Amino acid sequence: MKPQDIVVLAKVICMGNDGYIQVALAESLYMSQSEISSSLKRSSFSGLLINKGQEVERKLFFDFIQYGLSLVFPEHPGAIVRGTLTAHSAPPLDLDFLSDEKYVWPYAQGQSRGQSITPLYPTVPQAAKLDANFHELLALFDAVRVGRTREKNRALEILEQRLC
């Protein structure tokens, strides 16, 4: 697995049950088609994509997020930068947790300032601008990666509702 595989699977989920076209997936994520193809092959091999690679095995994906994400792709907040809100600072967790401490993906066109969180893939801030549901999923993933226990548990509750 590579971090972009999580991003690709999240986008496939956001695209719904209508299936996806690799070209559209690549364009919406600002990735090359070869990266998308390789990611889909890895996810199919690992069992995270089923039905000939057209559907995410949601329960298995949730289990990976819950038990493996913070171990395989750990992150620690960095310097204060301009960027796009993530983790507990972004919807849907921003309503549950009021904090002066903001987390952001570094992005020159971002509207907020906060501690930097390296996104799972460099183009995530651009892609998140195009799809609010996708942004929320990735922010919840970041809450699992960097959040305190309460934030992590609340993120997992929301993810279980959305993924399972």
mmCIF file of the C-alpha atoms, coordinates in Angstrom:
data_MODEL
# 
_entry.id   MODEL 
# 
loop_
_atom_site.group_PDB 
_atom_site.id 
_atom_site.type_symbol 
_atom_site.label_atom_id 
_atom_site.label_alt_id 
_atom_site.label_comp_id 
_atom_site.label_asym_id 
_atom_site.label_entity_id 
_atom_site.label_seq_id 
_atom_site.pdbx_PDB_ins_code 
_atom_site.Cartn_x 
_atom_site.Cartn_y 
_atom_site.Cartn_z 
_atom_site.occupancy 
_atom_site.B_iso_or_equiv 
_atom_site.pdbx_formal_charge 
_atom_site.auth_seq_id 
_atom_site.auth_comp_id 
_atom_site.auth_asym_id 
_atom_site.auth_atom_id 
_atom_site.pdbx_PDB_model_num 
ATOM 1   C CA . MET A 1 1   ? 0.000   0.000  0.000   1.00 0.00 ? 1   MET A CA 1 
ATOM 2   C CA . LYS A 1 2   ? 1.009   3.562  -0.668  1.00 0.00 ? 2   LYS A CA 1 
ATOM 3   C CA . PRO A 1 3   ? -0.622  6.658  0.830   1.00 0.00 ? 3   PRO A CA 1 
ATOM 4   C CA . GLN A 1 4   ? -2.207  7.587  -2.498  1.00 0.00 ? 4   GLN A CA 1 
ATOM 5   C CA . ASP A 1 5   ? -4.100  4.276  -2.417  1.00 0.00 ? 5   ASP A CA 1 
ATOM 6   C CA . ILE A 1 6   ? -6.123  5.598  0.535   1.00 0.00 ? 6   ILE A CA 1 
ATOM 7   C CA . VAL A 1 7   ? -6.857  8.782  -1.431  1.00 0.00 ? 7   VAL A CA 1 
ATOM 8   C CA . VAL A 1 8   ? -7.942  6.837  -4.520  1.00 0.00 ? 8   VAL A CA 1 
ATOM 9   C CA . LEU A 1 9   ? -10.201 4.521  -2.504  1.00 0.00 ? 9   LEU A CA 1 
ATOM 10  C CA . ALA A 1 10  ? -11.802 7.501  -0.750  1.00 0.00 ? 10  ALA A CA 1 
ATOM 11  C CA . LYS A 1 11  ? -12.534 9.120  -4.109  1.00 0.00 ? 11  LYS A CA 1 
ATOM 12  C CA . VAL A 1 12  ? -14.012 5.893  -5.498  1.00 0.00 ? 12  VAL A CA 1 
ATOM 13  C CA . ILE A 1 13  ? -16.357 5.811  -2.490  1.00 0.00 ? 13  ILE A CA 1 
ATOM 14  C CA . CYS A 1 14  ? -17.325 9.451  -3.059  1.00 0.00 ? 14  CYS A CA 1 
ATOM 15  C CA . MET A 1 15  ? -18.082 8.753  -6.709  1.00 0.00 ? 15  MET A CA 1 
ATOM 16  C CA . GLY A 1 16  ? -20.839 6.351  -5.613  1.00 0.00 ? 16  GLY A CA 1 
ATOM 17  C CA . ASN A 1 17  ? -22.073 3.071  -6.954  1.00 0.00 ? 17  ASN A CA 1 
ATOM 18  C CA . ASP A 1 18  ? -22.187 4.223  -10.569 1.00 0.00 ? 18  ASP A CA 1 
ATOM 19  C CA . GLY A 1 19  ? -18.628 3.041  -11.059 1.00 0.00 ? 19  GLY A CA 1 
ATOM 20  C CA . TYR A 1 20  ? -15.762 5.172  -12.208 1.00 0.00 ? 20  TYR A CA 1 
ATOM 21  C CA . ILE A 1 21  ? -13.658 5.841  -15.241 1.00 0.00 ? 21  ILE A CA 1 
ATOM 22  C CA . GLN A 1 22  ? -9.907  5.930  -14.638 1.00 0.00 ? 22  GLN A CA 1 
ATOM 23  C CA . VAL A 1 23  ? -9.463  9.088  -16.696 1.00 0.00 ? 23  VAL A CA 1 
ATOM 24  C CA . ALA A 1 24  ? -12.066 10.967 -14.643 1.00 0.00 ? 24  ALA A CA 1 
ATOM 25  C CA . LEU A 1 25  ? -10.560 9.608  -11.425 1.00 0.00 ? 25  LEU A CA 1 
ATOM 26  C CA . ALA A 1 26  ? -7.089  10.778 -12.473 1.00 0.00 ? 26  ALA A CA 1 
ATOM 27  C CA . GLU A 1 27  ? -8.343  14.236 -13.432 1.00 0.00 ? 27  GLU A CA 1 
ATOM 28  C CA . SER A 1 28  ? -10.329 14.736 -10.225 1.00 0.00 ? 28  SER A CA 1 
ATOM 29  C CA . LEU A 1 29  ? -7.345  13.740 -8.079  1.00 0.00 ? 29  LEU A CA 1 
ATOM 30  C CA . TYR A 1 30  ? -4.699  15.527 -10.170 1.00 0.00 ? 30  TYR A CA 1 
ATOM 31  C CA . MET A 1 31  ? -2.804  12.243 -10.554 1.00 0.00 ? 31  MET A CA 1 
ATOM 32  C CA . SER A 1 32  ? -1.460  10.548 -13.631 1.00 0.00 ? 32  SER A CA 1 
ATOM 33  C CA . GLN A 1 33  ? -3.386  7.657  -15.148 1.00 0.00 ? 33  GLN A CA 1 
ATOM 34  C CA . SER A 1 34  ? -0.475  5.325  -14.479 1.00 0.00 ? 34  SER A CA 1 
ATOM 35  C CA . GLU A 1 35  ? -0.568  6.210  -10.753 1.00 0.00 ? 35  GLU A CA 1 
ATOM 36  C CA . ILE A 1 36  ? -4.308  5.537  -10.678 1.00 0.00 ? 36  ILE A CA 1 
ATOM 37  C CA . SER A 1 37  ? -3.892  2.228  -12.494 1.00 0.00 ? 37  SER A CA 1 
ATOM 38  C CA . SER A 1 38  ? -1.102  1.091  -10.167 1.00 0.00 ? 38  SER A CA 1 
ATOM 39  C CA . SER A 1 39  ? -3.102  2.136  -7.116  1.00 0.00 ? 39  SER A CA 1 
ATOM 40  C CA . LEU A 1 40  ? -6.187  0.237  -8.258  1.00 0.00 ? 40  LEU A CA 1 
ATOM 41  C CA . LYS A 1 41  ? -4.073  -2.878 -8.911  1.00 0.00 ? 41  LYS A CA 1 
ATOM 42  C CA . ARG A 1 42  ? -2.558  -2.711 -5.399  1.00 0.00 ? 42  ARG A CA 1 
ATOM 43  C CA . SER A 1 43  ? -5.988  -2.231 -3.841  1.00 0.00 ? 43  SER A CA 1 
ATOM 44  C CA . SER A 1 44  ? -7.454  -5.133 -5.812  1.00 0.00 ? 44  SER A CA 1 
ATOM 45  C CA . PHE A 1 45  ? -4.544  -7.367 -4.836  1.00 0.00 ? 45  PHE A CA 1 
ATOM 46  C CA . SER A 1 46  ? -4.992  -6.486 -1.145  1.00 0.00 ? 46  SER A CA 1 
ATOM 47  C CA . GLY A 1 47  ? -8.748  -7.158 -1.271  1.00 0.00 ? 47  GLY A CA 1 
ATOM 48  C CA . LEU A 1 48  ? -9.791  -3.546 -0.733  1.00 0.00 ? 48  LEU A CA 1 
ATOM 49  C CA . LEU A 1 49  ? -11.361 -3.432 -4.206  1.00 0.00 ? 49  LEU A CA 1 
ATOM 50  C CA . ILE A 1 50  ? -13.861 -6.140 -5.173  1.00 0.00 ? 50  ILE A CA 1 
ATOM 51  C CA . ASN A 1 51  ? -16.208 -6.922 -8.084  1.00 0.00 ? 51  ASN A CA 1 
ATOM 52  C CA . LYS A 1 52  ? -13.460 -6.713 -10.691 1.00 0.00 ? 52  LYS A CA 1 
ATOM 53  C CA . GLY A 1 53  ? -12.063 -3.562 -9.101  1.00 0.00 ? 53  GLY A CA 1 
ATOM 54  C CA . GLN A 1 54  ? -15.305 -1.572 -9.282  1.00 0.00 ? 54  GLN A CA 1 
ATOM 55  C CA . GLU A 1 55  ? -16.330 -1.490 -5.617  1.00 0.00 ? 55  GLU A CA 1 
ATOM 56  C CA . VAL A 1 56  ? -14.512 -0.761 -2.356  1.00 0.00 ? 56  VAL A CA 1 
ATOM 57  C CA . GLU A 1 57  ? -14.759 -3.469 0.296   1.00 0.00 ? 57  GLU A CA 1 
ATOM 58  C CA . ARG A 1 58  ? -15.988 -0.907 2.821   1.00 0.00 ? 58  ARG A CA 1 
ATOM 59  C CA . LYS A 1 59  ? -15.786 -2.940 6.049   1.00 0.00 ? 59  LYS A CA 1 
ATOM 60  C CA . LEU A 1 60  ? -12.213 -4.006 5.307   1.00 0.00 ? 60  LEU A CA 1 
ATOM 61  C CA . PHE A 1 61  ? -11.309 -0.420 4.356   1.00 0.00 ? 61  PHE A CA 1 
ATOM 62  C CA . PHE A 1 62  ? -12.817 0.871  7.614   1.00 0.00 ? 62  PHE A CA 1 
ATOM 63  C CA . ASP A 1 63  ? -10.868 -1.744 9.601   1.00 0.00 ? 63  ASP A CA 1 
ATOM 64  C CA . PHE A 1 64  ? -7.665  -0.623 7.905   1.00 0.00 ? 64  PHE A CA 1 
ATOM 65  C CA . ILE A 1 65  ? -8.411  3.023  8.728   1.00 0.00 ? 65  ILE A CA 1 
ATOM 66  C CA . GLN A 1 66  ? -9.248  2.145  12.328  1.00 0.00 ? 66  GLN A CA 1 
ATOM 67  C CA . TYR A 1 67  ? -6.340  -0.154 13.108  1.00 0.00 ? 67  TYR A CA 1 
ATOM 68  C CA . GLY A 1 68  ? -3.630  0.520  10.556  1.00 0.00 ? 68  GLY A CA 1 
ATOM 69  C CA . LEU A 1 69  ? -3.742  4.052  9.170   1.00 0.00 ? 69  LEU A CA 1 
ATOM 70  C CA . SER A 1 70  ? -1.954  5.801  12.032  1.00 0.00 ? 70  SER A CA 1 
ATOM 71  C CA . LEU A 1 71  ? 0.670   3.035  12.169  1.00 0.00 ? 71  LEU A CA 1 
ATOM 72  C CA . VAL A 1 72  ? 1.379   2.763  8.457   1.00 0.00 ? 72  VAL A CA 1 
ATOM 73  C CA . PHE A 1 73  ? 1.097   6.483  7.601   1.00 0.00 ? 73  PHE A CA 1 
ATOM 74  C CA . PRO A 1 74  ? 1.817   8.342  10.874  1.00 0.00 ? 74  PRO A CA 1 
ATOM 75  C CA . GLU A 1 75  ? 1.896   12.128 11.011  1.00 0.00 ? 75  GLU A CA 1 
ATOM 76  C CA . HIS A 1 76  ? 2.900   14.758 13.543  1.00 0.00 ? 76  HIS A CA 1 
ATOM 77  C CA . PRO A 1 77  ? 1.811   18.384 13.232  1.00 0.00 ? 77  PRO A CA 1 
ATOM 78  C CA . GLY A 1 78  ? 4.513   20.703 11.919  1.00 0.00 ? 78  GLY A CA 1 
ATOM 79  C CA . ALA A 1 79  ? 5.130   24.426 11.493  1.00 0.00 ? 79  ALA A CA 1 
ATOM 80  C CA . ILE A 1 80  ? 2.429   27.078 11.216  1.00 0.00 ? 80  ILE A CA 1 
ATOM 81  C CA . VAL A 1 81  ? 1.543   27.538 7.521   1.00 0.00 ? 81  VAL A CA 1 
ATOM 82  C CA . ARG A 1 82  ? -1.265  28.727 5.239   1.00 0.00 ? 82  ARG A CA 1 
ATOM 83  C CA . GLY A 1 83  ? -3.447  25.949 3.948   1.00 0.00 ? 83  GLY A CA 1 
ATOM 84  C CA . THR A 1 84  ? -6.701  24.003 3.843   1.00 0.00 ? 84  THR A CA 1 
ATOM 85  C CA . LEU A 1 85  ? -8.294  22.882 7.098   1.00 0.00 ? 85  LEU A CA 1 
ATOM 86  C CA . THR A 1 86  ? -8.104  19.203 8.033   1.00 0.00 ? 86  THR A CA 1 
ATOM 87  C CA . ALA A 1 87  ? -8.539  16.779 10.965  1.00 0.00 ? 87  ALA A CA 1 
ATOM 88  C CA . HIS A 1 88  ? -10.613 18.257 13.823  1.00 0.00 ? 88  HIS A CA 1 
ATOM 89  C CA . SER A 1 89  ? -10.389 21.747 12.273  1.00 0.00 ? 89  SER A CA 1 
ATOM 90  C CA . ALA A 1 90  ? -12.477 20.796 9.199   1.00 0.00 ? 90  ALA A CA 1 
ATOM 91  C CA . PRO A 1 91  ? -16.057 19.592 8.796   1.00 0.00 ? 91  PRO A CA 1 
ATOM 92  C CA . PRO A 1 92  ? -17.575 17.458 10.168  1.00 0.00 ? 92  PRO A CA 1 
ATOM 93  C CA . LEU A 1 93  ? -15.448 17.492 13.338  1.00 0.00 ? 93  LEU A CA 1 
ATOM 94  C CA . ASP A 1 94  ? -15.135 21.277 13.593  1.00 0.00 ? 94  ASP A CA 1 
ATOM 95  C CA . LEU A 1 95  ? -18.617 21.422 15.156  1.00 0.00 ? 95  LEU A CA 1 
ATOM 96  C CA . ASP A 1 96  ? -17.715 18.859 17.828  1.00 0.00 ? 96  ASP A CA 1 
ATOM 97  C CA . PHE A 1 97  ? -14.316 20.227 18.821  1.00 0.00 ? 97  PHE A CA 1 
ATOM 98  C CA . LEU A 1 98  ? -13.684 23.904 19.425  1.00 0.00 ? 98  LEU A CA 1 
ATOM 99  C CA . SER A 1 99  ? -9.974  24.562 19.471  1.00 0.00 ? 99  SER A CA 1 
ATOM 100 C CA . ASP A 1 100 ? -7.565  27.421 18.906  1.00 0.00 ? 100 ASP A CA 1 
ATOM 101 C CA . GLU A 1 101 ? -5.197  24.800 17.512  1.00 0.00 ? 101 GLU A CA 1 
ATOM 102 C CA . LYS A 1 102 ? -5.878  24.450 13.772  1.00 0.00 ? 102 LYS A CA 1 
ATOM 103 C CA . TYR A 1 103 ? -4.494  21.775 11.474  1.00 0.00 ? 103 TYR A CA 1 
ATOM 104 C CA . VAL A 1 104 ? -4.049  22.444 7.757   1.00 0.00 ? 104 VAL A CA 1 
ATOM 105 C CA . TRP A 1 105 ? -2.692  20.823 4.640   1.00 0.00 ? 105 TRP A CA 1 
ATOM 106 C CA . PRO A 1 106 ? -0.067  23.253 3.303   1.00 0.00 ? 106 PRO A CA 1 
ATOM 107 C CA . TYR A 1 107 ? -1.584  24.999 0.282   1.00 0.00 ? 107 TYR A CA 1 
ATOM 108 C CA . ALA A 1 108 ? -0.725  28.459 -1.040  1.00 0.00 ? 108 ALA A CA 1 
ATOM 109 C CA . GLN A 1 109 ? -4.348  29.160 -1.984  1.00 0.00 ? 109 GLN A CA 1 
ATOM 110 C CA . GLY A 1 110 ? -5.655  28.016 1.404   1.00 0.00 ? 110 GLY A CA 1 
ATOM 111 C CA . GLN A 1 111 ? -7.758  30.355 3.516   1.00 0.00 ? 111 GLN A CA 1 
ATOM 112 C CA . SER A 1 112 ? -6.553  29.301 6.985   1.00 0.00 ? 112 SER A CA 1 
ATOM 113 C CA . ARG A 1 113 ? -3.413  29.191 9.068   1.00 0.00 ? 113 ARG A CA 1 
ATOM 114 C CA . GLY A 1 114 ? -2.451  26.345 11.347  1.00 0.00 ? 114 GLY A CA 1 
ATOM 115 C CA . GLN A 1 115 ? -0.032  23.557 12.079  1.00 0.00 ? 115 GLN A CA 1 
ATOM 116 C CA . SER A 1 116 ? 0.870   21.683 8.921   1.00 0.00 ? 116 SER A CA 1 
ATOM 117 C CA . ILE A 1 117 ? -0.263  18.125 8.348   1.00 0.00 ? 117 ILE A CA 1 
ATOM 118 C CA . THR A 1 118 ? 1.318   16.407 5.367   1.00 0.00 ? 118 THR A CA 1 
ATOM 119 C CA . PRO A 1 119 ? -1.537  15.145 3.176   1.00 0.00 ? 119 PRO A CA 1 
ATOM 120 C CA . LEU A 1 120 ? -1.601  11.526 2.074   1.00 0.00 ? 120 LEU A CA 1 
ATOM 121 C CA . TYR A 1 121 ? -0.840  12.764 -1.452  1.00 0.00 ? 121 TYR A CA 1 
ATOM 122 C CA . PRO A 1 122 ? 0.508   16.184 -2.526  1.00 0.00 ? 122 PRO A CA 1 
ATOM 123 C CA . THR A 1 123 ? -2.527  17.100 -4.668  1.00 0.00 ? 123 THR A CA 1 
ATOM 124 C CA . VAL A 1 124 ? -5.096  16.423 -1.924  1.00 0.00 ? 124 VAL A CA 1 
ATOM 125 C CA . PRO A 1 125 ? -5.726  20.128 -1.120  1.00 0.00 ? 125 PRO A CA 1 
ATOM 126 C CA . GLN A 1 126 ? -6.530  20.863 -4.786  1.00 0.00 ? 126 GLN A CA 1 
ATOM 127 C CA . ALA A 1 127 ? -8.746  17.800 -5.178  1.00 0.00 ? 127 ALA A CA 1 
ATOM 128 C CA . ALA A 1 128 ? -10.559 18.508 -1.900  1.00 0.00 ? 128 ALA A CA 1 
ATOM 129 C CA . LYS A 1 129 ? -11.646 21.926 -3.197  1.00 0.00 ? 129 LYS A CA 1 
ATOM 130 C CA . LEU A 1 130 ? -13.682 20.170 -5.893  1.00 0.00 ? 130 LEU A CA 1 
ATOM 131 C CA . ASP A 1 131 ? -15.571 17.723 -3.644  1.00 0.00 ? 131 ASP A CA 1 
ATOM 132 C CA . ALA A 1 132 ? -16.768 18.523 -0.101  1.00 0.00 ? 132 ALA A CA 1 
ATOM 133 C CA . ASN A 1 133 ? -17.549 14.868 0.736   1.00 0.00 ? 133 ASN A CA 1 
ATOM 134 C CA . PHE A 1 134 ? -14.060 13.836 -0.336  1.00 0.00 ? 134 PHE A CA 1 
ATOM 135 C CA . HIS A 1 135 ? -12.569 16.637 1.780   1.00 0.00 ? 135 HIS A CA 1 
ATOM 136 C CA . GLU A 1 136 ? -14.559 15.466 4.815   1.00 0.00 ? 136 GLU A CA 1 
ATOM 137 C CA . LEU A 1 137 ? -13.439 11.846 4.388   1.00 0.00 ? 137 LEU A CA 1 
ATOM 138 C CA . LEU A 1 138 ? -9.772  12.823 4.173   1.00 0.00 ? 138 LEU A CA 1 
ATOM 139 C CA . ALA A 1 139 ? -10.130 15.199 7.147   1.00 0.00 ? 139 ALA A CA 1 
ATOM 140 C CA . LEU A 1 140 ? -11.606 12.317 9.154   1.00 0.00 ? 140 LEU A CA 1 
ATOM 141 C CA . PHE A 1 141 ? -8.677  10.122 8.097   1.00 0.00 ? 141 PHE A CA 1 
ATOM 142 C CA . ASP A 1 142 ? -6.295  12.835 9.321   1.00 0.00 ? 142 ASP A CA 1 
ATOM 143 C CA . ALA A 1 143 ? -8.142  12.997 12.645  1.00 0.00 ? 143 ALA A CA 1 
ATOM 144 C CA . VAL A 1 144 ? -7.426  9.283  13.001  1.00 0.00 ? 144 VAL A CA 1 
ATOM 145 C CA . ARG A 1 145 ? -3.767  9.881  12.074  1.00 0.00 ? 145 ARG A CA 1 
ATOM 146 C CA . VAL A 1 146 ? -3.061  12.859 14.366  1.00 0.00 ? 146 VAL A CA 1 
ATOM 147 C CA . GLY A 1 147 ? -6.005  13.293 16.726  1.00 0.00 ? 147 GLY A CA 1 
ATOM 148 C CA . ARG A 1 148 ? -6.186  12.824 20.438  1.00 0.00 ? 148 ARG A CA 1 
ATOM 149 C CA . THR A 1 149 ? -8.298  9.947  21.746  1.00 0.00 ? 149 THR A CA 1 
ATOM 150 C CA . ARG A 1 150 ? -11.616 11.847 21.769  1.00 0.00 ? 150 ARG A CA 1 
ATOM 151 C CA . GLU A 1 151 ? -11.077 13.241 18.270  1.00 0.00 ? 151 GLU A CA 1 
ATOM 152 C CA . LYS A 1 152 ? -9.947  9.883  16.931  1.00 0.00 ? 152 LYS A CA 1 
ATOM 153 C CA . ASN A 1 153 ? -12.937 8.062  18.453  1.00 0.00 ? 153 ASN A CA 1 
ATOM 154 C CA . ARG A 1 154 ? -15.446 10.598 17.109  1.00 0.00 ? 154 ARG A CA 1 
ATOM 155 C CA . ALA A 1 155 ? -13.845 10.440 13.651  1.00 0.00 ? 155 ALA A CA 1 
ATOM 156 C CA . LEU A 1 156 ? -14.101 6.646  13.704  1.00 0.00 ? 156 LEU A CA 1 
ATOM 157 C CA . GLU A 1 157 ? -17.792 6.832  14.681  1.00 0.00 ? 157 GLU A CA 1 
ATOM 158 C CA . ILE A 1 158 ? -18.519 9.081  11.703  1.00 0.00 ? 158 ILE A CA 1 
ATOM 159 C CA . LEU A 1 159 ? -16.391 6.969  9.367   1.00 0.00 ? 159 LEU A CA 1 
ATOM 160 C CA . GLU A 1 160 ? -18.165 3.791  10.426  1.00 0.00 ? 160 GLU A CA 1 
ATOM 161 C CA . GLN A 1 161 ? -21.521 5.391  9.542   1.00 0.00 ? 161 GLN A CA 1 
ATOM 162 C CA . ARG A 1 162 ? -20.240 6.572  6.165   1.00 0.00 ? 162 ARG A CA 1 
ATOM 163 C CA . LEU A 1 163 ? -18.194 3.549  5.126   1.00 0.00 ? 163 LEU A CA 1 
ATOM 164 C CA . CYS A 1 164 ? -19.977 0.512  6.522   1.00 0.00 ? 164 CYS A CA 1 
# 
